[in-house]
Amino acid sequence: MTIKYISTLGRSQPVEFDEAILSGFARDKGLFVPDTLPWFSRKQLSQMAELSYTDLAHMILSRFIPEKIIPPKTLKRIVKESFAQFTPREVLPLVPSSLDPSILIMELFHGPSLSFKDIAMGFLIRVMDYFLQQKKEHLNLILATTGDTGPAAAHASAGKKTIDCWPLFPMGMITDEQERQMTCLDAPNVYPVGVDNCPDGGDDLDRVVENLFSHKAIKQELNLSSVNSINWCRIMVQSIHYFYGYFRACDAIGDPIVFSVPSGAFGNLFAGYLAKAMGLPVTKFICSVNANKTLYQAFSTGIFQKNHRVSTLSSAIDIVLPYNFWRFLYFATGRDSKKIQMWMEQLEKTGKVVLDPDTRRSMGKDFCAISIDDEKTLEIMGRCLGGPSPCLVDPHTAVGIAGALLMKPEFSTATKIICLSTAHPGKFPEATAKAMAMIKAQGKPCPKLPETATHPFLTQNAKSIRKLRICKLEDLESELIRIMTDQNKGSHG
């Protein structure tokens, strides 16, 4: 049976895969989800466990993408090209933690922009480019970033004649290294925009993007789409690394495996939930958040509400309203789109949703949550650096490791915990310096920084000239419309 894509709000007609991917949001402002999910039996999972990452990706993706939309040979080529720039042969290495033998670190950051966002972004942009070439159309991709999505989208889009990419980022709220990955990129079709006066950081920018998409005439006139994690393709592709990690960690299908995931917008973690819903026997997911506790509060108390943003060392997950949580709630309620409509209206009016007992029980089957502050984050970074096998982790990965260590007593001694390492540590030198200072303050000898403290790509960017537009938040929507309108007339009209 061919999968169609429907809205979490249930007020728009099902669409094919290509329309769901090119549109971003559904027409009723909901998020696209498949009307049915593939299922893999234990026997099938055992066979899949022997596959390479790219072969596994092709197998899983082919279940979601009809052959009439992307022919099998073309899909296989796009998958191969999407991961060709990842440096390790295995694409996503699984390495032991130096802090606990039952904890493994899955390195997701070996792509072109050195973050886990490359995993799905390269495939998504190539698929979009394929569809646009077929249709002889052009798109403006607009996205908000709190650090890593923007660079990944910029690098994947660079040089694509069918796409102009507009990464928006809150000024002063991402690292200089992350900013330079966008602003020093030599690509005529990439237009990074730094936005001033964003008290809620990336959430402020998400609202601007949502407003642009909500105006049907503007969306059509400007040919808008998005590659934020609201785009179904991102979620679909990210589900693959849960299968791959499980297969590499287990001795047999059915072994107890837990994933600890540093979480912000909930896209990566929802992808794990999706993998389990397709048959992967994951024991539990640890939702590891920083001081921005929206997700922790939702899982712990059943209250989903927007809180004030707290700036942390793990800035990419400084999210106060995780938009992909609506996708999860849609499945947790048994695909109850009317309930999702009601809750979204409640959140808009009152700023708070109290989840019902049945939904809370459903949530608790698969998830537990924990909040990690900056002090604990630095402690973990310091312990990794100062251990018997010194290694450097970025602050987001440290949040995931801390969550794993603190939640470990909740699971059996046979359980292995896989922590998702989401960014190269070289992108966060200030956090590394603070971790080193903490080691020194404790009277311990400062270890020598490993090679991963930097990266040739980051070193080169530090010398390069920036290309950047700057805009105030209150002017952003009107300015984007003006500039894109002028550009469409001049270049693509």
C-alpha positions, 0 to 999 in steps of 0.5 A: 500500500502506498503511503500518503502524507496527512496533517496532524491537524486533519484539515487538509487532504492527503498528499504524495511524498513530493508535495509534503517535502516541497511544501514543508507545512501542510495547508492547514498549518499542521505538520505532515506525518505518514498515514501509515508506518512501515513495520519490520519484524524481528526476522527482518531486523536481524537481516537489516543488522548486517547492512552498511549505513547507506544500504540500511538508509536506502532500504528504510527510505524506500518504504516511505517513498513510492517508486513512481515518485523517485525511481529505485536507482535514482533513490540509491544514487541520492542516498549514496551522494548524501553521505559521500562527504562523511569522513568515516567509512561507517558514516556514524561511528559508535565508540565507548565512553571513557566514563562508563563501560555500559555507555556508548557514544554515537558520533553523528557529526562527521558530515560537511558542517560538523553536526548531526543536522548533516545526516538528514539535510544532505538527503533532503536538499538533494531530493528537493533539487531532484523534484524541482529539476523535474518540475522546472521550478525554483524555491526559497528555503527559509529556516530558523537556526539556533546554531547547527541547522543553518550551516547544514542547510547552507552547505547542502544548498550551496550551488544548487540552481533550483534553490535559494537558502535563507538561514535566519539566526539570532545575533549573539546566541550562536557561537562565532564558529557556527555563524562563520559556517554560514557567513563565510560560505562562498555560495551565491545562492545562500543568504544568511540573516542575523536577527537582532532583538530576539529575546526567545532566540530561535523561537522568535524566528520560528514564529516569523517563518510560521507567519510567512507560511500561514499567508497562502498568497505570500507563500505561493508568490515567493515559492517558500519552503522550509528545511527546519525539522518541521519538514517530514524528510528530516524526521524520516532520515534521522530515524535511520541512525537509531536502527544503525546504532541499535544494530551496532550495540546489540548482540541480538535483536531484543537486547535492552538498549536505551538512547539518551538524546540532547533535546531541543526542538524534539525532531531527533528524539521524535525520529527515535520514537518513529524507529520504535513505532516501526518495530525497533525494540528500544527499551526507552528514550532519555529526553536530556534537556538543558535549563530550558525545561519545556520538554522535561516539564511535559514528561514529568508533570503533563504540563506543556507550556512555553517558558522564558528562554535561558541562555546555556552552553548547549545553545542549539537546544535552547528551545522554549517551544519544541514544535515537533512535540506536536507530532509526538502528541499526535501519535501519543493520542492515537492520531487524534487530530481534534485533540491536537487542534484543541491543544494548539488553540489552548497554548496560543490563548493561555500559554499552557496545555494540561495533558490528559491522563491517557496521553501521559501514560502513553508518553511514559511508556517510551520516555523519561526526561531529565534537565541538566544545568551548565555546571553539570555540563561542564563537569561532564566535559571535564571528566571526559577530558581528564579521564584515563582515555581523554576525549573532548565532547561538545556541551550538547553531547555532555548533556546527553551523557549526563542524562545517561549517567543520572538515569542509568540506575533506572535500567537493568545492569544488562542495558546499554545506553547510546548517547547521541553526540550531535556536534563536533567539539571544535565548534564550541571553544568557549565551553571547552575553555570553561571546562578546562578552567573548572579542572584547573580550579579543582587543583587537577592538572590540565590535560592537553587538548586533543586534536578534536579541539579544532578542525581544518574547516573551522580554522579556514573560516576564521580567516575568511570574509563574512557575507551577512545581512542584519535585520531587527526582529520587528522588521524581519518579515516585511524585509524578507518579503521585499528582498525575496520579491525583488530577487524573484523578479530579477533572477527567476521571473 
